[in-house]
Amino acid sequence: MRFMSPMRCIAVGVLAFATSPALSAGTGPEAPIREAYAITVRQLAGSGAYAVPAPWQPPNRGRLMSKSLAALFARDELYQQEAGEIGHVGADPFLSGQDGEVKNLKVTVTEPPANGRALVTASFRSFKQPVSVRFRMVEEGGAWRIDDIVNRVEGKDYPVRAELSQPYACGSFMKKPCKR
């Protein structure tokens, strides 16, 4: 019978402790939001041939968003391609505007996880103005995913899911071709 050396035993224990789901960083409902804003900051800084896809575009949306929200964004993208027009979301939902910047980002869990749901708020400054975006999170496939993005403009909430759920004038997904 072989026994582990004391050092190996300690190393295995430390590794198990560090990778424990309850203790490892980046597994809470705020993790996808932090990743999405890291992508957004890279996207805002990038230009030219090395454009960074937005958090709601492939390959990011499949990793960051719930299946149902990703499907709504995919349908909107298809409509834009087929109709040659802007879809139902005419601004960057992560910036709560058409353009902006992300300065002094703070991501906080504003409603702790309960029954596989949570609420996360991202607060930052964009062009010296305070911006706050809320994210409804859902646990799906063993990970936290964005299930809705809520922008607040002039005291009114605008859930992206509601915007993307509106009917379209045309689209192959409706079996009604768009005329360009």
MIKEKOL-951907 format. One line per field, with one value per residue (C-alpha): z, y, x; residue in three letters; residue number from 1. Coordinates in nm, 2 decimals. Layout:
z = c(Z;...) $
y = c(Y;...) $
x = c(X;...) $
res = c(ALA;...) $
n = c(NUM;...) $
***
This chain:
z = c(0.00;-0.09;0.11;-0.01;0.11;0.35;0.09;-0.17;0.07;0.15;-0.22;-0.29;0.00;-0.11;-0.47;-0.35;-0.12;-0.39;-0.66;-0.43;-0.60;-0.29;-0.25;-0.60;-0.74;-1.05;-0.98;-0.83;-1.03;-1.08;-1.27;-1.61;-1.56;-1.49;-1.79;-2.01;-1.90;-1.96;-2.32;-2.35;-2.24;-2.49;-2.76;-2.68;-2.70;-3.01;-3.37;-3.72;-3.83;-3.47;-3.36;-3.05;-3.06;-2.82;-2.52;-2.69;-3.01;-3.08;-2.93;-2.61;-2.59;-2.57;-2.27;-2.09;-2.16;-2.08;-2.38;-2.42;-2.41;-2.65;-2.89;-2.88;-2.96;-3.24;-3.39;-3.37;-3.54;-3.82;-3.87;-3.90;-4.17;-4.36;-4.34;-4.35;-4.06;-3.69;-3.48;-3.16;-2.95;-3.10;-2.83;-2.64;-2.34;-2.14;-2.18;-2.16;-2.47;-2.83;-2.73;-2.40;-2.18;-1.87;-1.59;-1.22;-1.27;-0.96;-1.00;-0.70;-0.62;-0.53;-0.47;-0.35;-0.52;-0.43;-0.63;-0.91;-0.96;-0.86;-0.95;-1.02;-1.08;-1.27;-1.19;-1.37;-1.52;-1.89;-2.02;-1.66;-1.61;-1.36;-1.53;-1.36;-1.55;-1.38;-1.48;-1.40;-1.36;-1.38;-1.30;-1.61;-1.69;-1.36;-1.43;-1.38;-1.70;-1.79;-1.84;-1.89;-1.90;-1.76;-1.86;-1.68;-1.89;-1.75;-1.46;-1.68;-1.69;-2.03;-2.01;-2.31;-2.31;-2.36;-2.65;-2.82;-2.77;-2.99;-3.33;-3.64;-3.98;-4.16;-4.13;-4.23;-3.87;-3.95;-4.29;-4.43;-4.63;-4.59;-4.90;-4.93) $
y = c(0.00;0.35;0.66;1.02;1.22;1.50;1.77;1.60;1.56;1.94;2.02;1.81;1.97;2.32;2.25;2.10;2.40;2.66;2.49;2.45;2.61;2.79;2.95;3.00;3.35;3.40;3.16;3.39;3.57;3.87;3.67;3.69;4.06;4.13;3.92;4.11;4.45;4.33;4.24;4.58;4.77;4.58;4.64;5.02;5.03;4.81;4.92;4.82;4.46;4.33;4.42;4.25;4.11;4.26;4.05;3.98;3.86;3.52;3.36;3.56;3.53;3.15;3.17;3.47;3.46;3.22;3.01;3.21;3.55;3.43;3.31;3.65;3.83;3.58;3.65;4.02;3.98;3.77;4.04;4.30;4.10;4.02;4.35;4.57;4.77;4.83;4.57;4.62;4.72;5.04;5.09;4.90;4.76;4.72;5.10;5.20;5.42;5.42;5.50;5.55;5.45;5.25;5.42;5.32;5.00;4.85;4.52;4.43;4.15;4.36;4.06;3.75;3.42;3.25;2.97;2.99;3.37;3.68;4.05;4.21;4.59;4.74;5.10;5.31;5.65;5.72;6.06;6.18;6.08;5.80;5.49;5.19;4.88;4.59;4.23;3.96;3.64;3.28;2.96;2.75;2.45;2.48;2.84;3.19;3.35;3.69;3.64;4.01;4.35;4.64;4.99;5.29;5.60;5.91;5.72;5.44;5.08;4.92;4.55;4.42;4.10;4.29;4.49;4.18;3.99;4.25;4.13;4.20;4.32;4.04;3.77;3.41;3.31;3.43;3.27;3.63;3.74;4.09;4.31;4.50) $
x = c(0.00;0.13;0.07;0.10;0.39;0.29;0.38;0.17;-0.12;-0.10;-0.08;-0.39;-0.58;-0.49;-0.60;-0.93;-0.99;-0.90;-1.12;-1.42;-1.73;-1.82;-1.48;-1.34;-1.35;-1.56;-1.84;-2.09;-2.37;-2.15;-1.88;-2.05;-2.10;-1.74;-1.64;-1.89;-1.75;-1.40;-1.51;-1.69;-1.37;-1.16;-1.42;-1.42;-1.04;-1.01;-1.05;-0.96;-0.91;-0.90;-1.26;-1.38;-1.73;-1.97;-2.09;-2.42;-2.25;-2.10;-1.89;-1.96;-2.34;-2.34;-2.11;-2.26;-2.63;-2.91;-3.02;-3.34;-3.18;-2.91;-3.18;-3.35;-3.02;-2.95;-3.30;-3.24;-2.90;-3.06;-3.33;-3.06;-2.88;-3.19;-3.36;-3.05;-3.20;-3.13;-3.30;-3.50;-3.20;-3.06;-2.80;-2.54;-2.73;-2.41;-2.34;-2.71;-2.64;-2.52;-2.16;-1.98;-1.70;-1.66;-1.47;-1.47;-1.67;-1.84;-2.02;-2.24;-2.49;-2.80;-3.03;-2.84;-2.90;-3.23;-3.39;-3.14;-3.20;-3.01;-2.98;-2.65;-2.59;-2.30;-2.23;-1.98;-1.91;-1.95;-1.85;-1.84;-2.21;-2.31;-2.46;-2.63;-2.73;-2.91;-2.88;-3.13;-2.92;-3.03;-2.84;-2.83;-2.62;-2.43;-2.32;-2.47;-2.60;-2.75;-3.12;-3.21;-3.05;-3.24;-3.15;-3.30;-3.35;-3.53;-3.67;-3.82;-3.69;-3.62;-3.57;-3.38;-3.57;-3.90;-3.75;-3.62;-3.95;-4.14;-4.26;-4.06;-4.19;-4.01;-3.75;-3.68;-3.76;-4.12;-4.13;-4.18;-3.88;-3.75;-3.74;-3.42) $
res = c(MET;ARG;PHE;MET;SER;PRO;MET;ARG;CYS;ILE;ALA;VAL;GLY;VAL;LEU;ALA;PHE;ALA;THR;SER;PRO;ALA;LEU;SER;ALA;GLY;THR;GLY;PRO;GLU;ALA;PRO;ILE;ARG;GLU;ALA;TYR;ALA;ILE;THR;VAL;ARG;GLN;LEU;ALA;GLY;SER;GLY;ALA;TYR;ALA;VAL;PRO;ALA;PRO;TRP;GLN;PRO;PRO;ASN;ARG;GLY;ARG;LEU;MET;SER;LYS;SER;LEU;ALA;ALA;LEU;PHE;ALA;ARG;ASP;GLU;LEU;TYR;GLN;GLN;GLU;ALA;GLY;GLU;ILE;GLY;HIS;VAL;GLY;ALA;ASP;PRO;PHE;LEU;SER;GLY;GLN;ASP;GLY;GLU;VAL;LYS;ASN;LEU;LYS;VAL;THR;VAL;THR;GLU;PRO;PRO;ALA;ASN;GLY;ARG;ALA;LEU;VAL;THR;ALA;SER;PHE;ARG;SER;PHE;LYS;GLN;PRO;VAL;SER;VAL;ARG;PHE;ARG;MET;VAL;GLU;GLU;GLY;GLY;ALA;TRP;ARG;ILE;ASP;ASP;ILE;VAL;ASN;ARG;VAL;GLU;GLY;LYS;ASP;TYR;PRO;VAL;ARG;ALA;GLU;LEU;SER;GLN;PRO;TYR;ALA;CYS;GLY;SER;PHE;MET;LYS;LYS;PRO;CYS;LYS;ARG) $
n = c(1;2;3;4;5;6;7;8;9;10;11;12;13;14;15;16;17;18;19;20;21;22;23;24;25;26;27;28;29;30;31;32;33;34;35;36;37;38;39;40;41;42;43;44;45;46;47;48;49;50;51;52;53;54;55;56;57;58;59;60;61;62;63;64;65;66;67;68;69;70;71;72;73;74;75;76;77;78;79;80;81;82;83;84;85;86;87;88;89;90;91;92;93;94;95;96;97;98;99;100;101;102;103;104;105;106;107;108;109;110;111;112;113;114;115;116;117;118;119;120;121;122;123;124;125;126;127;128;129;130;131;132;133;134;135;136;137;138;139;140;141;142;143;144;145;146;147;148;149;150;151;152;153;154;155;156;157;158;159;160;161;162;163;164;165;166;167;168;169;170;171;172;173;174;175;176;177;178;179;180) $
***
